[in-house]
Amino acid sequence: MTNRSPHAPEPAVSAPPTSTPSDLLTLPEAAELLRAPVATLRYWRHLGSGPRSFRLGRRVLYRRDDVQAWVDAQRSSGSR
């Protein structure tokens, strides 16, 4: 038995962050978001210079946050 009042608020428990399917982008979706050809993203992946990506089975996926962080980094490293 606990000493908690029946009207006391429950302690807040935060769930660990997880990626939802909408947070993961396929290669064509990432290309569309960046307004770049799919071939350009493939080339960047080959060079290791584009947004962070990973393989899940045979598919290349991008996290939306990683794509946005890469865009922000490109913007901040610009000469303007």
Protein Blocks (a to p, Z undefined) as FASTA:
>chain_A
ZZbdfkbccddddddddddfklpccfklmmmmnopafklmmmmmmnopaccdddehjbcc
ddfklmmmmmmmmmmmpmZZ
